[in-house]
Amino acid sequence: MPVLTRLIPSPLTVDIRAGALDDLATILADQRISPAGKLAIAISGGSGQALRDRVAPALPGATWFDCADGTIDGAVRLADEIKRSGRYDAVVGLGGGKVIDSAKYAAARVGLPMVSVATNLANDGLCSPVSTLDNDAGRGSYGVPNPIAIVIDLDVIREAPVRYVRAGIGDAMSNLSAVADWELSHRETGEPFEGLAAAMARSAGDSVLRHPGGVGDDDFLVILAEALVLTGISMSIAGDSRPASGACHEICHSLDLLFPKRSALHGEQCGLGAAFAMHLRGAHAESALMAEVLRRHGLPVLPGEIGFSDEEFVTALEYAPQTRPGRYTILEHLDLSTDQIRDAYADYAKAVSS
């Protein structure tokens, strides 16, 4: 009887520990990604410079590129600059989400593997097969290969504003709502459902939800980093963002589009959106637990805590399905009127405030 296997797209190495950045050159050489250190390294012009000064002596064959704007035009320029300036083994994104998303897109455009060296844990973009970049229409998501290696130095993570770690908690926990939406769509519309991808995303979210530690604990930071990596891999398995994006992300994108000058961090909005979506589908105990954990970590559970009025949040909820046409979530399933949305939100607010 033949043994049937499936090859899962995943990084060659995932190094999450204190001091990992100091071993970047060794990691890439040992994995045969770039034995000679011929790397195109993208950084931001601000905090990236300090990191460049720290690692440059160990990477004499690297060329450094400034990419900080997080736009599709900037990512295309980065790709063109890399192509013109020489031959490289890989592209390295050293920084936060904008740098990593730009580097992922540029690497895909020039046909090179990409190494993700994350300096914060704000979202799952550090491993996902998606680059989120601003464009003339607002913001777009572009499919790219997963990073070939991921390096996360806990010492560097602790130097970032704690708000970014908290945002990553919200993004990881929102997987639980996203998978529930995927299962709902599978039942109601027949949308294909990938069990392994769902299991990975759900396990990642649950590990963060149920961990007793906090943002100052290394053990918790490792769990959070691993959860974000697993979420990225789950999307590659699914061939779609479905394992990590449901009503929670529709709500987040709606807030971004309707109130671009006041939008909070992606993970802050997704965590809030997930807690509300769980309440909306009748999973009140799960919603209450999620709100309790979000609050414990200093994350918002009500829109007023990130600068939105109740009525603005209701407006965003009403608009949310338009942000992902064709995606079926609890919002599309219930298809509530404005008054029904207002009542549902009032019920949620009362539940999480009691």
Contacts in CASP RR format, 6 or more apart in sequence:
PFRMAT RR
TARGET T0000
AUTHOR 0000-0000-0000
METHOD contacts of the structure
MODEL  1
MPVLTRLIPSPLTVDIRAGALDDLATILADQRISPAGKLAIAISGGSGQA
LRDRVAPALPGATWFDCADGTIDGAVRLADEIKRSGRYDAVVGLGGGKVI
DSAKYAAARVGLPMVSVATNLANDGLCSPVSTLDNDAGRGSYGVPNPIAI
VIDLDVIREAPVRYVRAGIGDAMSNLSAVADWELSHRETGEPFEGLAAAM
ARSAGDSVLRHPGGVGDDDFLVILAEALVLTGISMSIAGDSRPASGACHE
ICHSLDLLFPKRSALHGEQCGLGAAFAMHLRGAHAESALMAEVLRRHGLP
VLPGEIGFSDEEFVTALEYAPQTRPGRYTILEHLDLSTDQIRDAYADYAK
AVSS
8 233 0 8 1.000
8 236 0 8 1.000
8 237 0 8 1.000
9 129 0 8 1.000
9 145 0 8 1.000
9 146 0 8 1.000
9 233 0 8 1.000
9 236 0 8 1.000
9 237 0 8 1.000
10 146 0 8 1.000
10 233 0 8 1.000
10 236 0 8 1.000
11 127 0 8 1.000
11 146 0 8 1.000
11 147 0 8 1.000
11 148 0 8 1.000
11 149 0 8 1.000
11 150 0 8 1.000
11 229 0 8 1.000
11 233 0 8 1.000
12 31 0 8 1.000
12 33 0 8 1.000
12 148 0 8 1.000
12 149 0 8 1.000
13 27 0 8 1.000
13 31 0 8 1.000
13 149 0 8 1.000
13 150 0 8 1.000
14 149 0 8 1.000
14 150 0 8 1.000
14 226 0 8 1.000
14 229 0 8 1.000
15 23 0 8 1.000
15 27 0 8 1.000
15 149 0 8 1.000
15 150 0 8 1.000
15 151 0 8 1.000
15 152 0 8 1.000
16 150 0 8 1.000
16 152 0 8 1.000
16 154 0 8 1.000
16 222 0 8 1.000
16 225 0 8 1.000
16 226 0 8 1.000
16 229 0 8 1.000
17 152 0 8 1.000
17 153 0 8 1.000
17 154 0 8 1.000
17 222 0 8 1.000
18 153 0 8 1.000
18 154 0 8 1.000
18 155 0 8 1.000
18 218 0 8 1.000
19 153 0 8 1.000
19 154 0 8 1.000
19 155 0 8 1.000
20 27 0 8 1.000
20 151 0 8 1.000
20 152 0 8 1.000
20 153 0 8 1.000
20 154 0 8 1.000
21 51 0 8 1.000
21 54 0 8 1.000
21 55 0 8 1.000
21 117 0 8 1.000
21 151 0 8 1.000
21 153 0 8 1.000
21 155 0 8 1.000
21 156 0 8 1.000
22 54 0 8 1.000
22 55 0 8 1.000
22 58 0 8 1.000
22 153 0 8 1.000
24 55 0 8 1.000
24 58 0 8 1.000
24 59 0 8 1.000
24 117 0 8 1.000
24 151 0 8 1.000
25 37 0 8 1.000
25 55 0 8 1.000
25 58 0 8 1.000
25 59 0 8 1.000
27 149 0 8 1.000
27 151 0 8 1.000
28 34 0 8 1.000
28 35 0 8 1.000
28 37 0 8 1.000
28 39 0 8 1.000
28 90 0 8 1.000
28 115 0 8 1.000
28 149 0 8 1.000
29 35 0 8 1.000
29 37 0 8 1.000
31 149 0 8 1.000
33 89 0 8 1.000
33 90 0 8 1.000
33 113 0 8 1.000
33 115 0 8 1.000
33 148 0 8 1.000
33 149 0 8 1.000
34 88 0 8 1.000
34 89 0 8 1.000
34 90 0 8 1.000
35 89 0 8 1.000
36 61 0 8 1.000
36 89 0 8 1.000
37 59 0 8 1.000
37 60 0 8 1.000
37 61 0 8 1.000
37 62 0 8 1.000
37 89 0 8 1.000
38 61 0 8 1.000
38 62 0 8 1.000
38 87 0 8 1.000
38 88 0 8 1.000
38 89 0 8 1.000
39 59 0 8 1.000
39 61 0 8 1.000
39 62 0 8 1.000
39 63 0 8 1.000
39 88 0 8 1.000
39 89 0 8 1.000
39 90 0 8 1.000
39 91 0 8 1.000
39 92 0 8 1.000
39 115 0 8 1.000
40 62 0 8 1.000
40 63 0 8 1.000
40 65 0 8 1.000
40 82 0 8 1.000
40 85 0 8 1.000
40 88 0 8 1.000
40 90 0 8 1.000
40 91 0 8 1.000
40 92 0 8 1.000
40 112 0 8 1.000
41 52 0 8 1.000
41 59 0 8 1.000
41 62 0 8 1.000
41 63 0 8 1.000
41 64 0 8 1.000
41 65 0 8 1.000
41 91 0 8 1.000
41 92 0 8 1.000
41 93 0 8 1.000
41 94 0 8 1.000
42 65 0 8 1.000
42 66 0 8 1.000
42 67 0 8 1.000
42 78 0 8 1.000
42 91 0 8 1.000
42 92 0 8 1.000
42 93 0 8 1.000
42 94 0 8 1.000
42 99 0 8 1.000
42 102 0 8 1.000
42 103 0 8 1.000
42 106 0 8 1.000
43 49 0 8 1.000
43 51 0 8 1.000
43 52 0 8 1.000
43 64 0 8 1.000
43 65 0 8 1.000
43 66 0 8 1.000
43 67 0 8 1.000
43 93 0 8 1.000
43 94 0 8 1.000
43 95 0 8 1.000
43 99 0 8 1.000
44 66 0 8 1.000
44 67 0 8 1.000
44 68 0 8 1.000
44 95 0 8 1.000
44 96 0 8 1.000
44 98 0 8 1.000
44 99 0 8 1.000
45 66 0 8 1.000
45 68 0 8 1.000
46 68 0 8 1.000
47 95 0 8 1.000
47 119 0 8 1.000
48 94 0 8 1.000
48 95 0 8 1.000
48 99 0 8 1.000
48 119 0 8 1.000
51 94 0 8 1.000
51 95 0 8 1.000
51 119 0 8 1.000
51 156 0 8 1.000
52 64 0 8 1.000
52 94 0 8 1.000
55 94 0 8 1.000
56 62 0 8 1.000
56 64 0 8 1.000
62 92 0 8 1.000
63 85 0 8 1.000
63 86 0 8 1.000
63 88 0 8 1.000
65 78 0 8 1.000
65 81 0 8 1.000
65 82 0 8 1.000
67 74 0 8 1.000
67 75 0 8 1.000
67 77 0 8 1.000
67 78 0 8 1.000
67 98 0 8 1.000
67 99 0 8 1.000
67 102 0 8 1.000
67 103 0 8 1.000
67 106 0 8 1.000
68 98 0 8 1.000
68 99 0 8 1.000
69 98 0 8 1.000
69 102 0 8 1.000
69 134 0 8 1.000
70 98 0 8 1.000
70 99 0 8 1.000
70 101 0 8 1.000
70 102 0 8 1.000
70 133 0 8 1.000
70 134 0 8 1.000
71 133 0 8 1.000
71 134 0 8 1.000
71 135 0 8 1.000
72 105 0 8 1.000
72 133 0 8 1.000
72 134 0 8 1.000
72 135 0 8 1.000
72 140 0 8 1.000
72 142 0 8 1.000
73 135 0 8 1.000
74 102 0 8 1.000
75 101 0 8 1.000
75 102 0 8 1.000
75 105 0 8 1.000
75 106 0 8 1.000
75 109 0 8 1.000
75 131 0 8 1.000
75 133 0 8 1.000
76 105 0 8 1.000
76 106 0 8 1.000
76 109 0 8 1.000
78 102 0 8 1.000
78 103 0 8 1.000
78 105 0 8 1.000
78 106 0 8 1.000
79 105 0 8 1.000
79 106 0 8 1.000
79 107 0 8 1.000
79 109 0 8 1.000
79 110 0 8 1.000
82 88 0 8 1.000
82 91 0 8 1.000
82 106 0 8 1.000
82 110 0 8 1.000
82 112 0 8 1.000
83 110 0 8 1.000
88 112 0 8 1.000
89 112 0 8 1.000
89 113 0 8 1.000
90 107 0 8 1.000
90 112 0 8 1.000
90 113 0 8 1.000
90 114 0 8 1.000
90 115 0 8 1.000
90 148 0 8 1.000
91 103 0 8 1.000
91 106 0 8 1.000
91 107 0 8 1.000
91 110 0 8 1.000
91 112 0 8 1.000
91 113 0 8 1.000
91 114 0 8 1.000
91 115 0 8 1.000
92 103 0 8 1.000
92 114 0 8 1.000
92 115 0 8 1.000
92 117 0 8 1.000
93 99 0 8 1.000
93 100 0 8 1.000
93 102 0 8 1.000
93 103 0 8 1.000
93 104 0 8 1.000
93 114 0 8 1.000
93 115 0 8 1.000
93 116 0 8 1.000
93 117 0 8 1.000
94 117 0 8 1.000
94 119 0 8 1.000
95 117 0 8 1.000
95 118 0 8 1.000
95 119 0 8 1.000
95 120 0 8 1.000
96 118 0 8 1.000
96 119 0 8 1.000
96 120 0 8 1.000
96 122 0 8 1.000
97 118 0 8 1.000
97 120 0 8 1.000
97 122 0 8 1.000
97 123 0 8 1.000
97 125 0 8 1.000
97 126 0 8 1.000
100 116 0 8 1.000
100 118 0 8 1.000
100 125 0 8 1.000
100 126 0 8 1.000
101 125 0 8 1.000
101 131 0 8 1.000
101 132 0 8 1.000
101 133 0 8 1.000
102 131 0 8 1.000
102 133 0 8 1.000
103 114 0 8 1.000
103 116 0 8 1.000
104 114 0 8 1.000
104 116 0 8 1.000
104 131 0 8 1.000
104 144 0 8 1.000
104 145 0 8 1.000
104 147 0 8 1.000
105 131 0 8 1.000
105 133 0 8 1.000
105 142 0 8 1.000
105 144 0 8 1.000
107 113 0 8 1.000
107 114 0 8 1.000
107 144 0 8 1.000
107 145 0 8 1.000
108 114 0 8 1.000
108 131 0 8 1.000
108 143 0 8 1.000
108 144 0 8 1.000
108 145 0 8 1.000
113 145 0 8 1.000
113 147 0 8 1.000
113 148 0 8 1.000
114 144 0 8 1.000
114 145 0 8 1.000
114 147 0 8 1.000
114 148 0 8 1.000
115 147 0 8 1.000
115 148 0 8 1.000
115 149 0 8 1.000
115 150 0 8 1.000
115 151 0 8 1.000
116 126 0 8 1.000
116 127 0 8 1.000
116 147 0 8 1.000
116 149 0 8 1.000
116 150 0 8 1.000
116 151 0 8 1.000
117 150 0 8 1.000
117 151 0 8 1.000
117 152 0 8 1.000
117 153 0 8 1.000
118 126 0 8 1.000
118 150 0 8 1.000
118 151 0 8 1.000
118 152 0 8 1.000
118 157 0 8 1.000
118 225 0 8 1.000
119 156 0 8 1.000
119 157 0 8 1.000
119 159 0 8 1.000
119 160 0 8 1.000
120 157 0 8 1.000
120 160 0 8 1.000
120 161 0 8 1.000
120 164 0 8 1.000
120 165 0 8 1.000
121 152 0 8 1.000
121 157 0 8 1.000
121 164 0 8 1.000
121 165 0 8 1.000
121 168 0 8 1.000
121 221 0 8 1.000
121 224 0 8 1.000
121 225 0 8 1.000
121 228 0 8 1.000
122 164 0 8 1.000
122 165 0 8 1.000
122 167 0 8 1.000
122 168 0 8 1.000
122 171 0 8 1.000
122 265 0 8 1.000
122 266 0 8 1.000
122 267 0 8 1.000
123 167 0 8 1.000
123 168 0 8 1.000
123 171 0 8 1.000
123 228 0 8 1.000
123 266 0 8 1.000
123 267 0 8 1.000
124 168 0 8 1.000
124 171 0 8 1.000
124 172 0 8 1.000
124 228 0 8 1.000
124 229 0 8 1.000
124 231 0 8 1.000
124 232 0 8 1.000
124 235 0 8 1.000
124 244 0 8 1.000
125 132 0 8 1.000
125 228 0 8 1.000
125 232 0 8 1.000
126 147 0 8 1.000
126 150 0 8 1.000
126 152 0 8 1.000
126 228 0 8 1.000
126 229 0 8 1.000
127 146 0 8 1.000
127 147 0 8 1.000
127 150 0 8 1.000
127 228 0 8 1.000
127 229 0 8 1.000
127 231 0 8 1.000
127 232 0 8 1.000
127 233 0 8 1.000
128 146 0 8 1.000
128 231 0 8 1.000
128 232 0 8 1.000
128 235 0 8 1.000
128 241 0 8 1.000
128 244 0 8 1.000
129 143 0 8 1.000
129 144 0 8 1.000
129 145 0 8 1.000
129 146 0 8 1.000
129 232 0 8 1.000
129 235 0 8 1.000
129 236 0 8 1.000
129 239 0 8 1.000
130 141 0 8 1.000
130 142 0 8 1.000
130 143 0 8 1.000
130 144 0 8 1.000
130 235 0 8 1.000
130 241 0 8 1.000
131 141 0 8 1.000
131 142 0 8 1.000
131 143 0 8 1.000
131 144 0 8 1.000
132 139 0 8 1.000
132 140 0 8 1.000
132 141 0 8 1.000
132 142 0 8 1.000
133 139 0 8 1.000
133 140 0 8 1.000
133 142 0 8 1.000
134 140 0 8 1.000
138 257 0 8 1.000
138 260 0 8 1.000
139 253 0 8 1.000
139 256 0 8 1.000
141 241 0 8 1.000
146 232 0 8 1.000
146 233 0 8 1.000
146 236 0 8 1.000
150 229 0 8 1.000
152 225 0 8 1.000
154 218 0 8 1.000
154 221 0 8 1.000
154 222 0 8 1.000
157 165 0 8 1.000
157 221 0 8 1.000
157 225 0 8 1.000
158 216 0 8 1.000
158 221 0 8 1.000
162 215 0 8 1.000
162 216 0 8 1.000
163 265 0 8 1.000
163 268 0 8 1.000
164 265 0 8 1.000
165 215 0 8 1.000
165 221 0 8 1.000
165 224 0 8 1.000
166 215 0 8 1.000
166 268 0 8 1.000
166 297 0 8 1.000
166 298 0 8 1.000
166 299 0 8 1.000
167 265 0 8 1.000
167 266 0 8 1.000
167 267 0 8 1.000
167 268 0 8 1.000
167 299 0 8 1.000
168 224 0 8 1.000
168 228 0 8 1.000
168 267 0 8 1.000
169 208 0 8 1.000
169 215 0 8 1.000
169 224 0 8 1.000
169 267 0 8 1.000
169 293 0 8 1.000
169 294 0 8 1.000
169 297 0 8 1.000
169 299 0 8 1.000
170 208 0 8 1.000
170 267 0 8 1.000
170 268 0 8 1.000
170 270 0 8 1.000
170 271 0 8 1.000
170 274 0 8 1.000
170 294 0 8 1.000
170 299 0 8 1.000
171 228 0 8 1.000
171 231 0 8 1.000
171 244 0 8 1.000
171 266 0 8 1.000
171 267 0 8 1.000
171 270 0 8 1.000
171 271 0 8 1.000
172 204 0 8 1.000
172 205 0 8 1.000
172 208 0 8 1.000
172 224 0 8 1.000
172 227 0 8 1.000
172 228 0 8 1.000
172 231 0 8 1.000
173 205 0 8 1.000
173 208 0 8 1.000
173 209 0 8 1.000
173 271 0 8 1.000
173 274 0 8 1.000
173 290 0 8 1.000
173 293 0 8 1.000
173 294 0 8 1.000
174 244 0 8 1.000
174 246 0 8 1.000
174 248 0 8 1.000
174 249 0 8 1.000
174 267 0 8 1.000
174 270 0 8 1.000
174 271 0 8 1.000
174 273 0 8 1.000
174 274 0 8 1.000
175 201 0 8 1.000
175 202 0 8 1.000
175 204 0 8 1.000
175 205 0 8 1.000
175 227 0 8 1.000
175 231 0 8 1.000
175 243 0 8 1.000
175 244 0 8 1.000
176 202 0 8 1.000
176 205 0 8 1.000
176 206 0 8 1.000
176 209 0 8 1.000
176 274 0 8 1.000
176 278 0 8 1.000
176 286 0 8 1.000
176 290 0 8 1.000
177 246 0 8 1.000
177 247 0 8 1.000
177 248 0 8 1.000
177 273 0 8 1.000
177 274 0 8 1.000
177 275 0 8 1.000
177 277 0 8 1.000
177 278 0 8 1.000
178 201 0 8 1.000
178 242 0 8 1.000
178 243 0 8 1.000
178 244 0 8 1.000
178 245 0 8 1.000
178 246 0 8 1.000
178 247 0 8 1.000
178 248 0 8 1.000
178 249 0 8 1.000
178 274 0 8 1.000
179 198 0 8 1.000
179 201 0 8 1.000
179 202 0 8 1.000
179 243 0 8 1.000
180 277 0 8 1.000
180 278 0 8 1.000
180 281 0 8 1.000
180 283 0 8 1.000
180 330 0 8 1.000
181 246 0 8 1.000
181 247 0 8 1.000
181 277 0 8 1.000
181 328 0 8 1.000
181 329 0 8 1.000
181 330 0 8 1.000
182 191 0 8 1.000
182 193 0 8 1.000
182 198 0 8 1.000
182 242 0 8 1.000
182 243 0 8 1.000
182 246 0 8 1.000
183 193 0 8 1.000
183 198 0 8 1.000
184 281 0 8 1.000
184 328 0 8 1.000
184 329 0 8 1.000
184 330 0 8 1.000
184 333 0 8 1.000
185 191 0 8 1.000
185 193 0 8 1.000
185 327 0 8 1.000
185 328 0 8 1.000
185 329 0 8 1.000
186 192 0 8 1.000
186 193 0 8 1.000
188 328 0 8 1.000
188 333 0 8 1.000
189 328 0 8 1.000
191 328 0 8 1.000
194 237 0 8 1.000
194 238 0 8 1.000
194 242 0 8 1.000
194 243 0 8 1.000
196 234 0 8 1.000
196 237 0 8 1.000
197 234 0 8 1.000
197 235 0 8 1.000
197 237 0 8 1.000
197 238 0 8 1.000
197 239 0 8 1.000
197 242 0 8 1.000
197 243 0 8 1.000
198 234 0 8 1.000
198 238 0 8 1.000
198 243 0 8 1.000
200 230 0 8 1.000
200 231 0 8 1.000
200 233 0 8 1.000
200 234 0 8 1.000
200 237 0 8 1.000
200 243 0 8 1.000
201 230 0 8 1.000
201 231 0 8 1.000
201 234 0 8 1.000
201 235 0 8 1.000
201 243 0 8 1.000
201 244 0 8 1.000
203 230 0 8 1.000
204 226 0 8 1.000
204 227 0 8 1.000
204 228 0 8 1.000
204 230 0 8 1.000
204 231 0 8 1.000
204 234 0 8 1.000
205 227 0 8 1.000
205 231 0 8 1.000
207 223 0 8 1.000
207 226 0 8 1.000
207 227 0 8 1.000
208 223 0 8 1.000
208 224 0 8 1.000
208 227 0 8 1.000
209 289 0 8 1.000
209 290 0 8 1.000
209 293 0 8 1.000
211 219 0 8 1.000
211 220 0 8 1.000
211 223 0 8 1.000
213 219 0 8 1.000
213 220 0 8 1.000
214 220 0 8 1.000
214 297 0 8 1.000
215 221 0 8 1.000
215 297 0 8 1.000
231 243 0 8 1.000
231 244 0 8 1.000
232 244 0 8 1.000
234 243 0 8 1.000
234 244 0 8 1.000
235 241 0 8 1.000
235 242 0 8 1.000
235 243 0 8 1.000
235 244 0 8 1.000
237 243 0 8 1.000
241 249 0 8 1.000
245 324 0 8 1.000
245 327 0 8 1.000
246 277 0 8 1.000
246 324 0 8 1.000
246 327 0 8 1.000
246 329 0 8 1.000
247 273 0 8 1.000
247 274 0 8 1.000
247 277 0 8 1.000
247 280 0 8 1.000
247 320 0 8 1.000
247 329 0 8 1.000
247 330 0 8 1.000
247 331 0 8 1.000
248 270 0 8 1.000
248 271 0 8 1.000
248 273 0 8 1.000
248 274 0 8 1.000
248 277 0 8 1.000
249 270 0 8 1.000
249 324 0 8 1.000
250 320 0 8 1.000
250 321 0 8 1.000
250 323 0 8 1.000
250 324 0 8 1.000
250 327 0 8 1.000
250 329 0 8 1.000
250 331 0 8 1.000
251 269 0 8 1.000
251 270 0 8 1.000
251 272 0 8 1.000
251 273 0 8 1.000
251 276 0 8 1.000
251 277 0 8 1.000
251 316 0 8 1.000
251 317 0 8 1.000
251 320 0 8 1.000
251 331 0 8 1.000
252 266 0 8 1.000
252 267 0 8 1.000
252 269 0 8 1.000
252 270 0 8 1.000
252 273 0 8 1.000
253 320 0 8 1.000
253 323 0 8 1.000
253 324 0 8 1.000
254 316 0 8 1.000
254 317 0 8 1.000
254 319 0 8 1.000
254 320 0 8 1.000
254 322 0 8 1.000
254 323 0 8 1.000
255 263 0 8 1.000
255 264 0 8 1.000
255 269 0 8 1.000
255 308 0 8 1.000
255 313 0 8 1.000
255 316 0 8 1.000
256 263 0 8 1.000
256 269 0 8 1.000
257 319 0 8 1.000
257 323 0 8 1.000
258 312 0 8 1.000
258 315 0 8 1.000
258 316 0 8 1.000
258 319 0 8 1.000
259 308 0 8 1.000
259 312 0 8 1.000
259 316 0 8 1.000
262 307 0 8 1.000
262 308 0 8 1.000
263 269 0 8 1.000
264 300 0 8 1.000
264 306 0 8 1.000
264 307 0 8 1.000
268 299 0 8 1.000
268 300 0 8 1.000
268 306 0 8 1.000
269 306 0 8 1.000
271 290 0 8 1.000
271 294 0 8 1.000
271 299 0 8 1.000
271 300 0 8 1.000
272 294 0 8 1.000
272 299 0 8 1.000
272 300 0 8 1.000
272 301 0 8 1.000
272 302 0 8 1.000
272 303 0 8 1.000
272 306 0 8 1.000
274 290 0 8 1.000
275 287 0 8 1.000
275 290 0 8 1.000
275 291 0 8 1.000
275 294 0 8 1.000
275 301 0 8 1.000
275 348 0 8 1.000
275 352 0 8 1.000
276 287 0 8 1.000
276 317 0 8 1.000
276 345 0 8 1.000
276 348 0 8 1.000
277 329 0 8 1.000
277 330 0 8 1.000
277 331 0 8 1.000
278 284 0 8 1.000
278 286 0 8 1.000
278 287 0 8 1.000
278 290 0 8 1.000
279 287 0 8 1.000
279 344 0 8 1.000
279 347 0 8 1.000
279 348 0 8 1.000
279 351 0 8 1.000
279 352 0 8 1.000
280 330 0 8 1.000
280 331 0 8 1.000
280 334 0 8 1.000
280 344 0 8 1.000
280 348 0 8 1.000
281 330 0 8 1.000
284 351 0 8 1.000
287 348 0 8 1.000
287 351 0 8 1.000
287 352 0 8 1.000
288 351 0 8 1.000
288 352 0 8 1.000
291 301 0 8 1.000
291 351 0 8 1.000
291 352 0 8 1.000
294 300 0 8 1.000
294 301 0 8 1.000
295 301 0 8 1.000
300 306 0 8 1.000
301 352 0 8 1.000
302 349 0 8 1.000
302 352 0 8 1.000
302 353 0 8 1.000
303 309 0 8 1.000
303 310 0 8 1.000
303 312 0 8 1.000
303 313 0 8 1.000
304 310 0 8 1.000
304 313 0 8 1.000
308 316 0 8 1.000
310 345 0 8 1.000
310 346 0 8 1.000
310 349 0 8 1.000
313 345 0 8 1.000
314 338 0 8 1.000
314 341 0 8 1.000
314 342 0 8 1.000
314 345 0 8 1.000
317 331 0 8 1.000
317 341 0 8 1.000
317 345 0 8 1.000
318 338 0 8 1.000
318 341 0 8 1.000
320 331 0 8 1.000
321 327 0 8 1.000
321 329 0 8 1.000
321 331 0 8 1.000
321 332 0 8 1.000
326 332 0 8 1.000
334 340 0 8 1.000
336 344 0 8 1.000
END
